[in-house]
Amino acid sequence: MGFAEVLEEFVAGIGWTDKVEQDGDISRIAVKLSIGGSSYRLMIEGYDSRQWVVLHLYPVYSVNAGKSVDACMFFNYVNNTFSYPGSVSVDDEGVICYRQIIDVEGLNADASLVNNMLNAAADLFERNGEMIETIAQGDDRYEDVRKQLEQAMR
């Protein structure tokens, strides 16, 4: 089964009406969704030639100017402290993204794989989204937010 079929099966199983796009050997679905009351942009791609499935999940807000170091430090903390199969990062323009790549060469990729990828991404933002937004948009510094998170985990 090619990735277009896998993504179509995933879309149908979750009840979405969005269409899977084809661009050469890349199959793609891009949608907006709500997680924990916040809006996100989701893009899932399947690369037939590489045998990769890639998930990108973006919050609609970005990191304010002057907050990139705090965001990077906090994202490194989240990536190194918690068990997620992907990682959250910020680019030079302040765009925040959770990304997960799975190499499925020799495996039978199906809709449940994509669903599990989405569940992991959603879990990261359900658990940490408020603090990610605080770091990205507020005046709080990394050290203060990290201390709050560590106290909440006790």
LUMKOLFI-689170 format. One record per residue (C-alpha): residue in one letter; x, y, z. Coordinates in Angstrom, 3 decimals, m for minus. Each point is the difference from the previous one (the first is absolute). Layout:
N
type x y z
A X Y Z
...
END
This chain:
154
type x y z
M 0.000 0.000 0.000
G 1.362 3.435 m0.945
F m0.053 2.953 2.378
A m2.904 1.661 m1.805
E m2.159 m2.989 0.920
V 1.322 m0.024 3.573
L m0.852 3.692 0.426
E m3.425 m0.452 m1.633
E m0.712 m2.869 2.398
F 1.111 2.170 2.943
V m2.170 2.936 m1.125
A m3.043 m2.233 m0.468
G 0.556 m1.730 3.332
I 0.184 3.264 1.921
G m3.072 1.359 m1.792
W 1.611 2.898 m1.836
T m1.144 1.034 m3.461
D 3.334 1.532 m1.056
K 1.681 m1.300 m3.141
V 3.452 m1.522 m0.266
E 2.170 1.957 m2.445
Q 2.591 m1.594 m2.293
D 3.228 1.729 m1.046
G 2.215 m2.475 m1.801
D 0.825 m2.768 2.446
I m1.209 2.067 2.994
S m3.502 m0.450 1.398
R m1.169 2.747 2.358
I m2.907 0.954 2.228
A m0.138 3.459 1.566
V m2.758 0.980 2.449
K m0.761 2.283 2.909
L m1.006 m1.590 3.282
S m0.641 0.852 3.621
I 2.004 m1.498 2.854
G m0.817 0.976 3.563
G m1.984 3.001 m1.209
S 2.836 1.403 m2.156
S 0.294 m0.029 m3.785
Y 2.748 m1.836 m1.864
R 1.025 m0.671 m3.574
L 0.736 m3.638 m0.774
M 1.848 m1.325 m3.024
I 0.692 m3.677 m0.566
E 2.093 m1.115 m2.954
G 0.850 m3.405 m1.398
Y 3.105 m0.313 m2.169
D m0.268 m3.087 m2.226
S 3.627 0.114 m1.214
R 1.493 0.423 3.489
Q m2.630 m2.095 1.785
W m0.482 2.701 2.646
V m3.058 1.306 1.767
V 0.474 3.552 1.327
L m2.338 1.855 2.348
H 0.226 3.754 0.654
L m2.213 1.682 2.605
Y 0.125 3.796 0.313
P m1.738 2.189 2.579
V m1.525 3.110 m1.580
Y 2.194 2.295 2.114
S 3.754 0.454 m0.386
V 2.900 0.984 2.236
N 0.187 3.752 0.605
A 3.170 1.901 m0.872
G 2.536 m0.268 2.800
K m1.447 m3.282 1.342
S 1.773 m2.486 m2.300
V 2.665 m0.987 2.530
D m2.612 m0.626 2.710
A m2.101 m2.008 m2.470
C 2.984 m2.066 m1.170
M 1.051 m0.745 3.566
F m3.533 m1.013 0.995
F m0.487 m2.137 m3.103
N 3.323 m1.732 0.671
Y m1.161 m0.655 3.553
V m3.308 m1.483 m1.208
N 1.722 m2.084 m2.701
N 2.588 m1.379 2.447
T m2.242 m0.488 3.032
F m3.148 m1.543 m1.442
S m0.437 m3.030 m2.227
Y m1.393 1.149 m3.338
P 0.886 m1.653 m3.298
G 0.427 3.423 m1.614
S 1.333 3.335 1.137
V m1.153 3.591 0.305
S 2.136 2.816 m1.370
V m0.042 3.618 m1.149
D 1.458 1.305 m3.248
D 1.709 3.330 m0.688
E m3.345 1.672 m0.784
G m1.521 m1.099 3.323
V m2.164 m2.799 m1.448
I m0.555 m2.778 2.539
C m0.307 m3.556 m1.308
Y m0.315 m3.481 1.438
R 1.460 m2.396 m2.583
Q 0.182 m3.746 m0.103
I 1.509 m2.089 m2.793
I m0.432 m3.757 m0.233
D 1.906 m2.150 m2.473
V m2.355 m2.814 m0.986
E 2.195 m1.777 m2.542
G m0.810 m3.702 0.159
L m3.029 0.599 2.227
N m3.716 0.077 m0.725
A m0.975 3.587 0.718
D m3.690 0.500 0.661
A m2.427 2.552 1.404
S 0.677 m1.065 3.604
L 3.640 1.118 m0.376
V m1.132 3.462 m1.085
N m2.578 0.109 2.787
N 2.677 m0.864 2.574
M 2.237 2.753 m1.376
L m2.827 2.531 0.332
N m0.802 m1.169 3.531
A 3.622 0.503 1.094
A 0.102 3.512 m1.488
A m3.332 0.937 1.569
D 1.157 m1.360 3.371
L 3.104 2.188 m0.041
F m2.106 3.143 m0.500
E m2.759 m1.107 2.408
R 2.580 m0.451 2.763
N 2.346 2.864 m0.823
G m1.919 2.361 m2.281
E m0.780 2.566 2.662
M 3.650 0.270 1.012
I 1.151 0.015 m3.623
E m2.325 2.914 m0.671
T 1.155 1.764 3.183
I 3.631 m0.312 m1.089
A m0.768 1.033 m3.590
Q m2.390 2.877 0.621
G 0.472 1.173 3.580
D 2.653 1.666 2.075
D 0.864 m3.120 2.039
R 3.561 m1.259 m0.317
Y 1.042 m3.598 m0.585
E 1.320 m0.556 3.515
D m3.272 1.105 1.618
V m2.200 m2.124 m2.256
R 2.244 m3.022 0.475
K m0.239 0.371 3.794
Q m3.807 0.193 m0.248
L m0.063 m3.156 m2.102
E 2.335 m1.882 2.337
Q m2.133 0.986 3.018
A m3.148 m1.175 m1.790
M 1.643 m3.368 m0.726
R 0.734 m0.685 3.701
END
